[in-house]
Amino acid sequence: PELARRDGGYKCAYCGVALVPPGVARTDPAYYQPSNQAHYDPHLRKRVYTELKAGFAQGTVDHVLAQECGGSDALDNLVLACKTCNTVKKHHPVEAFKERGQ
C-alpha cells in the first residue's frame, strides 16, 4: 500500500497497466472473470475466478536497481510493476529496459 500511495495508485511503473491490489481475492468479479479454468472452492463455497479481466495485470514489486547490482530494499528503490515488465526487465537498469522499447 505504501508504494501505491506514493506512486498514485496500483499501476505498473513501466507500462502503466492497472494492477490488481494485493489481498484481492481471486473471486472478486471487479478484477476476475469466470473462465474454463475456474473451479469451485469448497472452502470459500463459491466459484474461483482464474482469468483477469482485460486491462488488469498481476502486480509485483520491482527493485529499480536490482539487488544483485547493489540495490536495496529501501522504499525509494522499489516500484510496483506488472509481472511481464518485471520479468523482462530482470536485473537490467531502468534506462536500458526503456531503451529496448518496453
N, C-alpha and C positions, 0 to 999 in steps of 0.2 A: 503493500500500500504506500510506503514512503516514496518509492520510485514513481508511482503513478501520480501522487500529489505533486512531486517535484516537476515531472515532465508533462503535466496537463492531461493525464488520463491513461487508460490502458491501450496503448498503441505501440507498434514497432518503431523503435528509434531510427531504423534504417529505411524501411519501405512505407511506413505509415499505416499498415493494415491494423484494423481493430483487433485487440486481443481479448480472449476470454479471461476475465479476472480470476485470480486464484480462489479456490474454495467453491467455485460454481459447480454444482452437481451436474453430472452428465445427463441428468433427467430434465434440466432446465430448458423448456421449449423456446426461451428467448435466444439461446445460442445453439441448441442442438435440434436436429430433426430426426424423425424416425427413418430408419434405413433397413435394408435387407439384413444387415448385421446386428440390428438391435435385438436385445433379448430381454426376457422377463427376469427381474431380480427378485427372488423370493424374500430377501431381507428388507428391501425397500418397498416391496409389494407394488411395483409399477414397472413399466417398460423402460429400459435403459436406452437412451439415445446415443448413438456412437458416431454420428456424422455431423460435423459442424455445418451450420448454415453458411451460405455464401457471404463473403465479406468479413468472416472471422477466422482467426488462426489461434493455435495453441501458443501461449506465451512462455518465454524462458527469460532468465536473467543472464545477460552477457557482460563479460569483462571487457571494457573498451580496450584496455591494454591487457592482453592475456596474462594469466598468472605465470605461465612458462616464459614470458618475456619480461617479467619483473612487476607485473600489475598486482594490485592488492584487492582485497575485498571491501575497501572503503567505498562508501556511498557514491563519491564523486567519480569512481571508476566503474560503476555499474549502470546499465541501462536495460530497459525492457526491450526484448526482441522477439520476433516470431521465430518459430523453430527452424524454418527454412533459412532465414538470414543468418541466424546464429550458427547453423551447420555449415553454410557456405563460407562465412567469414572465418571460421575456425580461429586460429591464433594470429591471423593477419592484422596489421594495423588498420584502423578505420579508413584512412586515406587510400590505402591500396585496395581495400574492399570496394570503396565507392568508385575508384578509377576503373574497376572491372565492369562497371555498369550495373551493379546490384543495387 
